[in-house]
Amino acid sequence: MIDVSAYASILIHHFEKFSFVCIGKLMTEPIGREDMYRSDIEIAQSVPLQPIKQIAQRAGIDEDYLEPYGKYKAKVHTDLLRDCKRPKGKLILVTAITPTPAGEGKTTTTIGLADGLRKIGKNAVVALREPSLGPVFGVKGGAAGGGYAQVVPMEDINLHFTGDFHAIGAANNLLAAMLDNHIYQGNALHIDPRRITWKRCVDMNDRQLRFITDGLGGRVNGVPREDGFEITVASEIMAVFCLSESIADLKERLGRIVVGYTYDEQPVTAADLHAVGAMTALLKDALHPNLVQTLEGTPAFVHGGPFANIAHGCNSVIATRMAMCLGDYAVTEAGFGADLGAEKFLDIKCRVAGLDPSAVVVVATVRALKMHGGLAKTELGREDLDALRLGMPNLLRHVHNIKDVYGLPCVVAVNRFPTDTDAEIALVMEECQALGVRVVLSDVWAKGGEGGRALAEEVVRLCEMPHTFRFSYDLSHSIPEKLQMLTEKIYGGRDVVFTAQAKKQLAQLERMGCSNLPVCVAKTQYSFSDDMTKLGAPTDFALTVRALKLSAGAGFVVAYTGDIMTMPGLPKSPAAERIDVNENGKISGLF
């Protein structure tokens, strides 16, 4: 057995050097020295992959539905959903506390839970979001889980995968090209170039493209106008893609997309530009979910993934339904904390798709909770019950929301680091038990499915409990009423304030008959409020809505609050600096 304190310092250094967002290893058994220094990609490359046909067979997918992309990836034809005769499996949502630089390990837990369910003899399938190249090369360095709870081949998944994001970006930019070409060719629709809402997109963090002026250089180069780029995952095409249930539904949604307004303030849609057919042609193959595997061979769908602070932050409806069709337990995730990803999963995705989750897992770490309590990142390795106690309201509010607002059975999964003390763990358990919620220690990063057994057993127990799932608001409420309910019920705030611009946009949306749509709040992921500096569980604050935008294709109204960008930038030291390929084509640096 190695020295605990020495191991902890090595591991913490390893995490912070590479900006890991995953959990540490429990000191319950000897750990090989080589494991202390292995990155996620090194672990993934050390485990032999099973042929995708074998994984499909394990999932009960007939070969007729399988379209292999090499040996270890495949698309599964959507006809499977039409032909599936099995009863729907139970749906389990994995969400988390408000994220901090200390990390929570939500995707890692999702994968480890699915493997854990398999370990205890349950037929489980996992459905995850696809990573975006921007964060992969920017802050995160990868988003396919971590340690021994990963989906593989992780290099492919983190990079080009099956080309879905390219198809989404191409469809987005085709619409942009047809819009500008229409204006150039005479502008029969009388589109006001000053009121174009559609942006181009690229799957890369690039702040230089946020605001541009294009069409310069003379008449042959188009009509000059202000323009800009979004990252692909923030495109409405991504949200449309993830919420569509079929090609027919996809075409209908694409046709409703509003690209701008005429001089007399009438909306102009993709259908008006006759772009729908060509856009669908680009997206039709991408609509089939991608099948891969976990390190332990659990079938995994990785498909779609809009930003949770811009769109609904979940994988595709089709992939989720396919996981429920094939597994007795379908494990999925939602982006960021429960106030963003889980709220949108429940209020938007579940409402649209008619889903009824059986249980919810809220992921937390003691380290992150101490940061919410005001402790500096450099001090997280020492016991501090006072800071933990001050940070606990963040976890408790998320738990309260899931349990009392949405009426769903809930368990807290604590990813334990070596520096977490017994007293700190006991405090978390004590506080959660006061709300009638169990706490389970998770060790999936170090042990894979074996480290997720306890969590799996608790989830199975919760899935048998009766519950009455409800939304946080009704569609009959006005847009301001919906935002007020979210602010009070979910965020813990007091009031909603609209800027002059937002009030004008609200009036237009009401005139267009859009009041009955769900609202998708775009706000910082780092706080319950719209101020990223307000950690813990702030109260008595006002949520400021600075803009409202109609996403008619996706079927919701986006409310922009605070300083939210649809095109992130790269950090001072982006993850791309540490990614490399050797002479044999082997990738390193993804983590």
C-alpha positions, -999 to +999 in steps of 0.1 A: +000+000+000+014+034-010+014+063+013-020+080+012-008+116+015+020+111-010-004+095-035-030+123-030-004+150-037+007+132-069-028+127-080-039+163-074-009+175-093-018+152-121-053+165-122-044+202-121-016+199-147-040+186-173-072+203-161-089+170-154-126+171-146-129+136-130-126+119-097-098+105-077-090+069-066-102+055-033-076+040-011-094+008-005-069-016-022-033-014-036-030+006-067-003+000-093+022+028-095+018+030-132-019+039-128-010+070-109+006+085-140-017+072-168-038+097-186-073+089-197-061+083-233-034+059-221-059+040-201-083+039-231-055+027-254-046-001-230-080-018-231-087-040-262-119-029-280-145-054-290-158-054-326-188-031-330-209-060-344-203-078-311-215-048-291-246-045-313-253-082-308-251-077-270-275-048-273-300-068-293-295-049-325-300-069-357-273-066-383-298-052-408-300-020-388-262-016-384-241+006-406-204+002-395-180+031-396-148+009-394-144-019-368-154+000-336-181+025-345-215+022-362-247+040-369-279+023-360-308+030-384-337+048-370-360+021-384-351+001-353-373+024-332-403+017-355-397-020-354-388-023-317-413-045-297-396-045-263-411-026-234-394+007-228-366+006-203-364+028-172-348+062-179-321+075-155-308+110-157-274+120-144-269+156-135-246+175-111-241+204-087-231+238-101-197+232-118-164+245-105-128+242-116-124+214-090-146+191-112-176+169-106-173+140-130-208+138-145-200+120-177-176+097-159-203+088-134-229+083-162-206+057-179-196+041-146-232+038-135-241+020-168-212-004-163-222-008-126-257-018-136-242-044-159-220-056-130-251-064-109-268-082-138-290-055-153-293-048-190-281-013-193-274+010-222-259+045-220-268+076-241-243+105-241-237+138-258-210+141-285-179+162-276-174+195-294-140+202-309-140+237-294-138+225-257-117+195-266-090+217-280-098+245-255-105+239-219-116+203-215-091+183-236-117+156-241-152+147-231-156+109-233-155+101-195-123+095-176-102+068-160-118+034-162-152+048-170-148+059-206-165+055-239-142+043-267-126+047-292-121+080-272-098+096-298-124+092-326-153+103-303-134+134-292-124+143-328-143+138-360-162+107-349-187+099-377-190+134-391-223+144-375-210+178-364-197+185-399-231+177-413-248+200-388-223+228-395-227+223-433-265+225-430-262+257-409-238+273-433-258+263-464-288+282-449-266+312-443-252+310-479-287+308-493-299+337-472-272+360-484-275+348-519-312+356-518-304+392-508-277+394-535-300+381-562-326+408-558-341+402-523-376+392-534-386+386-498-375+421-487-353+408-460-338+436-439-300+430-437-300+448-404-324+423-389-308+390-398-307+367-368-290+337-385-252+332-380-226+310-395-210+284-374-177+265-369-169+237-345-140+255-329-135+280-301-125+312-320-134+346-304-121+363-335-152+353-354-178+366-329-184+398-348-174+402-384-183+423-414-186+404-447-196+409-483-169+435-487-148+441-519-174+452-544-208+441-558-196+407-570-187+396-534-221+400-520-240+426-499-219+441-470-234+435-436-225+428-400-223+391-393-208+366-369-201+329-361-214+306-334-198+274-323-216+245-340-231+232-308-248+265-302-265+265-336-302+260-337-296+232-362-280+212-333-311+217-311-334+208-340-313+178-348-314+166-311-352+171-307-363+156-340-380+122-339-378+113-376-368+127-410-403+141-415-401+158-381-366+171-389-378+187-422-408+203-405-385+218-378-359+230-403-386+247-423-397+267-392-363+282-385-365+320-385-334+335-402-344+372-400-371+397-406-384+417-435-385+455-436-421+453-423-410+430-394-424+398-407-403+366-400-384+349-428-379+311-425-357+285-440-388+272-458-393+307-474-357+304-488-365+268-502-335+255-482-352+227-463-347+198-488-310+204-492-304+209-455-322+176-448-300+158-474-270+169-455-284+157-422-302+125-431-274+101-424-263+120-393-297+115-378-290+078-372-275+074-337-238+064-332-231+031-314-198+027-295-189+009-262-176+016-228-142+002-217-162-027-202-182-033-234-215-017-224-234-005-255-232+033-257-250+058-280-231+090-285-252+114-305-257+151-306-251+177-279-261+213-278-246+237-252-266+235-220-263+272-214-275+280-250-298+251-259-312+221-240-278+204-234-288+168-240-281+141-265-307+133-292-342+122-285-337+094-310-306+081-292-323+083-258-353+064-271-331+038-287-313+032-254-347+028-237-358+004-265-327-018-261-320-017-224-340-023-193-321+007-179-312+036-201-286+060-185-282+095-199-268+129-189-276+166-192-250+194-194-237+214-165-256+217-132-291+206-126-303+242-129-293+242-165-290+208-181-314+189-159-340+217-160-339+218-198-339+180-200-370+179-178-389+210-190-380+208-227-368+174-238-391+153-217-420+175-225-413+173-263-406+136-263-430+124-237-403+110-215-408+101-178-375+096-159-375+069-132-346+083-112-320+111-111-284+110-099-269+143-087-231+142-089-209+161-064-175+163-050-164+175-016-137+196-033-163+214-055-186+220-025-157+236-005-151+259-035-188+269-033-181+276+004-154+301-005-123+280-003-095+287-028-086+260-053-051+257-038-066+249-004-090+221-014-067+193-003-071+200+035-101+193+057-124+223+061-158+215+075-168+251+077-162+257+040-180+225+032-209+235+054-211+268+036-210+251+002-236+224+010-266+247+002-256+244-035-260+206-035-291+208-013-309+232-036-302+209-066-315+180-047-346+199-036-353+209-071-352+174-084-371+159-055-396+186-047-401+207-078-400+178-104-412+150-081-384+126-090-366+100-069-330+112-064-296+100-051-264+119-046-233+103-060-201+116-043-169+112-063-144+107-036-109+121-038-081+108-016-080+140+003-116+138+013-118+130+050-143+108+068-157+138+086-163+156+054-181+126+038-202+122+070-213+159+068-224+155+032-244+123+042-259+140+072-271+171+053-286+150+024-303+125+047-321+155+063-338+160+029-346+123+027-320+116+000-293+089+002-256+095-006-235+069-023-197+070-027-186+065-063-153+051-074-159+045-111-129+066-122-105+041-106-126+009-107-150+013-136-183-007-131-170-023-100-167+011-084-203+018-094-220-012-079-234+007-048-247+035-070-263+010-094-280-008-066-294+024-052-306+035-087-324+002-092-341+007-059-352+042-068-365+031-101-391+009-083-404+038-063-436+054-073-433+090-084-453+118-101-432+137-126-442+173-131-428+203-149-417+235-133-441+255-154-471+251-178-469+261-214-501+281-208-481+306-187-467+337-205-430+340-212-424+364-182-444+340-159-423+310-170-391+329-164-404+341-130-412+305-120-378+293-130-361+321-112-381+314-080-384+276-081-351+265-096-326+293-092-337+307-058-340+342-071-365+369-064-375+386-096-369+389-134-359+421-150-361+428-187-339+452-205-355+476-230-343+455-259-358+423-243-391+441-237-393+450-274-384+414-284-410+401-259-437+422-275-428+409-309-428+373-298-463+378-282-476+393-315-462+363-333-481+339-310-450+324-294-461+328-257-470+291-254-434+278-262-410+265-235-383+289-224-346+280-227-326+302-203-291+310-214-271+318-183-237+311-167-232+275-157-211+286-127-239+300-105-276+296-099-278+333-107-268+351-139-236+363-121-208+337-123-191+351-092-221+342-069-212+307-058-230+285-034-268+291-033-274+328-037-309+342-029-328+374-032-313+382-066-329+395-098-324+376-131-317+401-159-330+391-193-310+411-219-324+395-250-350+370-262-346+350-294-371+327-311-358+292-320-389+282-339-373+251-353-362+238-319-396+249-305-385+272-277-377+308-268-341+315-257-337+340-229-302+354-228-291+365-193-259+379-181-227+377-202-234+346-224-215+340-256-224+316-284-188+316-295-163+308-267-126+317-270-095+296-262-079+298-228-043+312-223-029+277-225-054+256-246-055+219-244-045+218-281-009+227-270-006+192-253-021+171-281+002+153-305+006+124-329+037+101-331+052+087-363+029+056-360-002+078-359-009+073-322-025+103-305-014+116-271-026+145-250-063+139-251-076+135-216 
